[in-house]
Amino acid sequence: MSIKGCSKRQNNKLNTYDWLCDIPEVENATDYVEVQFKNTRKGYFLNSAKLPLEKGDMVAVESTPGHDIGMVTLTGRLVLLQMKKTNVRMDAEPKKVYRKAKQTDLDKYEEAKGKEHATMIKSRQIAADLGLNMKIGDVEYQGDGNKAIFYYIADERVDFRQLIKVLADTFKVRIEMKQIGARQEAGRIGGIGPCGRELCCSSWMASFVSVATGAARYQDISMNPQKLAGQCAKLKCCINYEVDAYVEAQKSLPSREMTLETKDNTYYHFKTEVFKREITYSTDKSFAANLVTISADRAFEVINMNKRGHKPVSLEADEKPQPPKRDAQDILGQDSVTRFDNLKKKKKKKRPGGGGNNGRNEGNNPQQQNNPRHNNPQARQRPRNENDRQSHNKRPHSSGRSNERADNQ
């Protein structure tokens, strides 16, 4: 498969990354292809003509009536897995891929697409004039412009038979009404969630599972409706993501209905840090008072003591002192700027028995040991020859007395 088929770009909603596209054996594993239309609508079509289709190609596919224009978003063996995931019936007669979209097909598709917003505004006014309690959230024209799909939201059952007649007479196309929920509408519109990322319903989530407030209670999430609700005004889908892990972790913790008895007070459950295995108890059942945080093992210990008829002096009395937390240490010294500097200087050995060489290790030099001038201090000050002796006698004296004589003369 070409680089185009292995593209990692996420330019479409509910885009599926083909992680099998680099394997040559799976390229022609099936003739089914996945085609995506406007927003999140997808379909699976049979490439009976064996067209060389790649991800990103615009194709004309079978529809009722006429044909529709969509983009190929997946090919190869992964299409079969996606069909199984979305519960597509394999025994039913599949719809076919007609051809790659021509320029005339694309021009007609863009023309129909340009009428969608005006059609949606006009249809909302028609529904309001008929007194129908419904909201038309989106309109999608078929690629050939012969049919329009109206997506609507309604809390109750709506009789829209009269609405279909009026819409067909107004827009001169075949009308199809499709009811969606608030979650599907948010997925079609898209947006950014409070986490700062694109909404799950518009990026990767294809099926919606009901979310209950019990999932928030298991995770000790604040029951503030404004924080629990998403952009669709329903409970956030992400509340269900970690609830199974919390339920499994709470099986090893004491029940929240258990009360702990001490000699002074009765403690009630206040909150639980599930993964830290720490439980906070309060002396009042309604609000926080005299909060005490203990480990789950200590809570089980107190519960067993209460069952035997014993009451500890306090909840944390028998708690073992925890070792002090040690800060992270750089053992290898990788964070030190001067780690490559040679801090240890080589110490020079001193000559044994001699300390008046001003720190110079002269005793270790064999040339100096064999030199008689080096061993005789007086020989160091003697002139070497007669000329040096005469120049030595002509040197001026540095004493102050000799200077005074020279001035008097």
C-alpha positions in Angstrom: 0.0 0.0 0.0 1.3 3.5 -0.8 2.3 6.2 1.7 -1.2 7.7 1.1 -2.8 4.7 2.6 -0.5 4.6 5.6 -1.0 8.3 6.4 -1.3 9.1 10.0 -3.1 12.4 9.5 -6.3 12.8 11.5 -8.1 15.1 9.0 -11.5 13.3 9.4 -13.7 12.6 12.4 -13.6 9.0 13.6 -10.5 8.4 11.5 -9.0 4.9 11.9 -5.2 4.5 11.7 -4.4 1.5 9.5 -1.7 -0.2 11.5 -1.6 -3.2 9.1 -1.0 -1.2 6.0 2.8 -1.9 5.9 2.1 -5.7 5.6 1.9 -6.7 1.9 -0.3 -9.8 2.7 -3.2 -7.8 4.1 -3.4 -5.3 1.3 -5.8 -7.4 -0.8 -7.3 -9.4 2.1 -10.8 -8.2 1.3 -12.7 -6.2 -1.3 -14.6 -4.2 1.3 -13.7 -0.6 1.8 -14.8 1.9 4.4 -16.2 5.1 3.1 -17.0 8.2 5.2 -19.5 10.8 4.4 -20.3 14.1 6.1 -19.3 14.3 9.8 -19.5 10.8 11.4 -21.6 8.8 8.9 -19.7 5.8 7.6 -20.5 2.9 5.3 -18.9 -0.3 4.1 -19.1 -1.0 0.4 -17.9 -3.9 -1.9 -15.2 -3.0 -4.4 -16.4 -5.5 -6.9 -14.7 -3.8 -9.9 -11.3 -4.3 -8.2 -10.5 -0.6 -8.4 -7.1 0.5 -7.0 -8.5 2.4 -4.1 -6.3 4.2 -1.5 -7.1 6.1 1.6 -8.3 9.6 0.7 -9.8 8.7 -2.7 -13.2 10.2 -3.5 -15.6 7.5 -4.8 -19.1 7.2 -6.0 -21.0 4.5 -4.2 -24.4 2.9 -4.5 -27.3 4.6 -2.7 -31.1 4.7 -2.7 -31.9 6.4 -5.0 -29.0 7.3 -7.2 -25.4 7.4 -5.9 -23.5 9.2 -3.1 -20.1 10.7 -2.9 -17.7 9.8 0.0 -14.1 9.4 0.9 -12.3 6.1 1.3 -10.9 6.0 4.9 -9.8 2.4 5.2 -8.8 -0.6 3.1 -7.4 -4.0 3.7 -7.9 -6.5 6.4 -8.7 -3.9 9.1 -12.0 -3.2 7.3 -13.3 -6.6 8.4 -12.4 -5.9 12.0 -14.2 -2.5 11.8 -17.3 -4.2 10.3 -17.3 -6.7 13.1 -17.0 -3.9 15.7 -19.9 -2.0 14.2 -22.1 -5.1 13.9 -22.4 -5.0 10.1 -24.3 -8.0 8.7 -22.1 -9.9 6.3 -25.0 -12.1 5.0 -26.9 -9.1 3.6 -26.3 -8.0 0.0 -23.6 -5.3 0.2 -23.7 -2.0 -1.6 -21.1 -1.5 -4.3 -18.5 1.0 -5.2 -19.3 2.4 -8.7 -16.2 4.3 -9.7 -13.8 6.9 -8.6 -15.5 10.3 -8.4 -15.1 12.3 -11.6 -14.9 16.1 -11.8 -18.6 16.3 -12.8 -19.5 14.2 -9.7 -17.4 16.5 -7.4 -18.9 19.6 -8.9 -22.4 18.4 -8.3 -21.4 17.2 -4.8 -20.1 20.7 -3.9 -23.2 22.3 -5.2 -25.4 20.2 -3.1 -23.2 20.6 -0.1 -23.5 24.4 -0.4 -27.3 24.3 0.1 -27.2 22.4 3.4 -27.0 25.4 5.8 -29.8 27.3 4.1 -32.0 24.2 4.0 -31.5 23.6 7.7 -32.5 27.2 8.6 -35.6 27.0 6.4 -36.6 23.6 7.7 -36.4 24.8 11.3 -38.8 27.6 10.5 -41.2 25.1 8.9 -41.1 22.8 11.9 -41.8 25.7 14.2 -44.8 26.8 12.1 -46.2 23.3 12.3 -45.9 23.4 16.1 -43.6 20.4 16.3 -41.5 20.0 19.5 -38.2 19.0 17.7 -34.9 20.5 16.8 -33.4 20.0 13.4 -29.6 19.9 14.1 -28.1 19.2 10.7 -29.0 18.5 7.0 -26.9 16.3 4.7 -27.5 16.2 1.0 -26.7 13.1 -1.0 -23.8 13.4 -3.5 -26.1 13.5 -6.5 -28.5 16.0 -4.9 -31.5 13.7 -5.1 -32.0 13.1 -1.4 -31.6 15.0 1.9 -31.2 13.6 5.3 -32.6 15.7 8.2 -31.1 14.9 11.6 -33.3 16.0 14.4 -33.5 15.8 18.2 -36.7 15.4 20.2 -37.5 14.4 23.7 -40.8 12.8 22.8 -42.2 11.0 19.9 -42.9 13.4 17.0 -45.4 12.9 14.1 -43.6 14.5 11.3 -45.6 13.1 8.4 -46.9 16.5 7.5 -43.4 18.0 7.9 -42.1 15.5 5.3 -44.7 16.6 2.8 -43.9 20.3 3.3 -40.2 19.7 3.0 -40.5 17.6 -0.1 -42.6 20.3 -1.8 -40.3 23.1 -0.7 -36.9 21.6 -1.6 -37.9 19.2 -4.4 -35.8 16.3 -3.1 -36.5 13.0 -1.4 -36.7 13.5 2.4 -35.3 11.1 5.1 -35.7 11.9 8.8 -33.2 10.5 11.2 -33.4 11.0 15.0 -30.2 11.4 17.0 -29.4 12.0 20.6 -27.6 14.8 22.3 -24.4 12.8 22.3 -24.6 12.2 18.6 -25.3 15.9 17.9 -22.2 16.9 20.0 -20.2 14.4 18.0 -21.4 15.8 14.7 -20.7 19.4 15.7 -17.4 18.7 17.4 -15.5 20.9 19.9 -12.9 21.0 22.7 -13.6 19.3 26.0 -12.6 20.6 29.5 -9.5 18.4 29.3 -8.2 20.6 26.4 -8.5 17.8 23.8 -11.0 17.2 21.0 -14.3 15.6 22.1 -14.1 11.8 22.3 -17.5 11.5 20.5 -16.2 13.4 17.5 -12.7 12.0 17.4 -12.8 8.2 18.0 -15.9 7.1 19.9 -18.4 5.3 17.6 -20.8 3.7 20.1 -22.2 5.4 23.2 -22.7 3.7 26.5 -25.1 5.0 29.1 -23.4 6.8 32.0 -24.8 6.8 35.5 -24.1 8.9 38.5 -23.0 5.8 40.4 -19.8 5.8 38.4 -19.0 9.2 39.7 -19.7 8.1 43.3 -17.3 5.2 43.0 -14.6 7.6 42.0 -15.4 10.1 44.7 -16.0 12.8 42.1 -17.9 15.9 43.2 -21.6 15.6 42.4 -21.7 19.1 40.9 -23.9 18.9 37.8 -21.9 21.6 36.0 -18.7 19.6 36.4 -20.2 16.2 35.5 -22.0 17.4 32.4 -20.3 17.7 29.0 -21.1 20.0 26.1 -24.1 17.8 25.2 -25.7 18.5 28.7 -25.4 14.8 29.5 -23.0 13.1 31.9 -19.4 13.0 30.5 -18.5 9.8 28.7 -15.1 9.8 30.3 -16.6 9.1 33.7 -17.0 5.4 32.6 -13.3 5.1 31.5 -11.8 4.3 35.0 -14.8 3.1 37.0 -13.9 -0.6 36.5 -10.4 0.0 38.0 -12.0 1.8 41.0 -14.5 -0.9 41.6 -11.8 -3.6 41.5 -9.6 -1.6 43.9 -12.4 -1.0 46.4 -12.9 -4.7 46.8 -9.8 -4.8 49.0 -11.0 -1.9 51.1 -13.4 -1.9 54.1 -17.0 -1.1 53.5 -18.0 2.5 53.7 -20.9 1.6 55.9 -18.6 0.3 58.6 -18.1 2.5 61.7 -15.0 2.4 63.9 -15.4 2.4 67.7 -12.7 3.8 70.0 -12.9 4.5 73.7 -13.7 8.2 73.1 -15.6 8.4 69.8 -17.4 6.7 67.0 -15.9 7.3 63.6 -17.8 7.4 60.3 -16.4 7.1 56.8 -15.7 10.5 55.2 -13.6 9.8 52.0 -11.2 7.2 50.5 -8.0 7.5 48.6 -8.5 4.3 46.6 -5.1 3.8 45.1 -3.2 5.1 48.2 -5.3 2.8 50.4 -5.9 5.6 52.8 -9.3 6.2 54.5 -10.4 9.4 56.3 -12.9 9.1 59.1 -15.0 11.7 60.8 -16.6 11.8 64.2 -19.8 13.3 62.7 -21.9 11.5 60.0 -23.1 14.7 58.3 -20.0 16.9 58.0 -16.2 16.8 58.5 -15.3 16.9 62.2 -12.1 15.6 63.9 -10.8 14.0 60.7 -8.4 11.1 61.1 -6.7 9.5 58.1 -5.5 5.9 58.5 -4.4 3.1 56.3 -6.7 0.3 55.1 -4.8 -2.3 57.1 -5.2 -0.3 60.3 -9.0 0.1 59.5 -9.3 -3.7 59.1 -7.4 -4.1 62.4 -9.8 -1.8 64.3 -12.8 -3.5 62.8 -11.6 -6.9 64.0 -10.9 -5.4 67.4 -14.5 -4.0 67.6 -15.9 -7.4 66.6 -14.0 -9.0 69.5 -15.4 -6.3 71.9 -12.2 -4.3 72.2 -11.9 -0.6 71.6 -8.5 1.1 70.9 -7.5 4.3 72.5 -7.4 6.1 69.2 -7.4 5.2 65.5 -3.8 6.0 64.8 -2.4 5.0 68.2 -0.9 1.7 67.0 0.2 3.0 63.7 3.8 2.1 62.9 6.0 5.1 62.2 6.6 5.5 58.6 10.2 6.0 57.4 11.1 9.5 56.4 10.8 10.1 52.7 14.1 10.4 51.0 14.4 13.0 48.2 15.6 11.8 44.9 19.4 11.7 44.7 21.6 12.0 41.7 23.8 9.0 42.3 25.7 9.1 39.0 26.2 12.9 39.2 24.7 13.4 35.8 23.1 16.7 36.8 26.4 18.3 37.9 27.8 20.9 35.6 31.4 20.3 36.7 31.2 16.6 36.7 34.0 16.4 34.1 36.4 18.7 35.9 39.4 17.1 37.7 38.8 18.2 41.3 41.5 16.0 42.8 45.0 17.4 42.3 48.0 15.2 42.5 49.8 15.7 45.7 53.6 16.1 45.3 55.8 14.0 47.6 58.1 15.9 49.9 61.8 15.1 50.2 62.4 13.1 53.4 64.1 15.2 56.1 63.9 18.5 54.2 61.3 21.2 54.8 63.1 24.4 53.7 62.7 24.1 49.9 59.6 26.3 49.8 57.4 23.4 48.7 59.7 22.3 45.9 60.4 18.6 45.7 64.1 18.9 44.9 65.2 15.7 46.6 63.4 13.6 44.0 65.5 15.0 41.1 68.5 12.8 40.5 70.4 15.5 38.6 70.1 17.8 41.6 71.3 15.1 44.0 74.5 14.5 41.9 75.2 18.3 41.6 77.8 19.4 44.2 76.6 23.0 43.9 73.2 21.9 44.9 74.4 20.1 48.1 76.7 23.1 49.2 74.6 26.2 50.0 77.7 28.4 49.9 78.6 27.3 46.5 75.3 28.6 45.2 76.4 32.2 46.1 79.9 32.1 44.8 80.7 33.5 41.4 81.6 30.9 38.8 84.7 32.7 37.3 86.9 35.8 37.7 84.7 38.0 35.6 81.7 37.1 37.7 83.7 37.9 40.8 84.7 41.3 39.6 81.1 42.1 38.6 80.0 40.9 42.0 82.3 43.3 43.7 81.1 46.3 41.6 77.4 45.8 42.6 76.1 48.7 44.7 75.3 47.9 48.3 71.7 48.0 49.3 72.1 49.0 52.9 71.1 52.4 54.1 74.5 53.1 55.8 76.5 52.8 52.5 74.0 55.2 50.8 74.7 57.9 53.5 78.5 57.6 52.9 78.0 58.1 49.2 75.9 61.3 49.9 78.5 62.7 52.3 81.3 62.3 49.8 
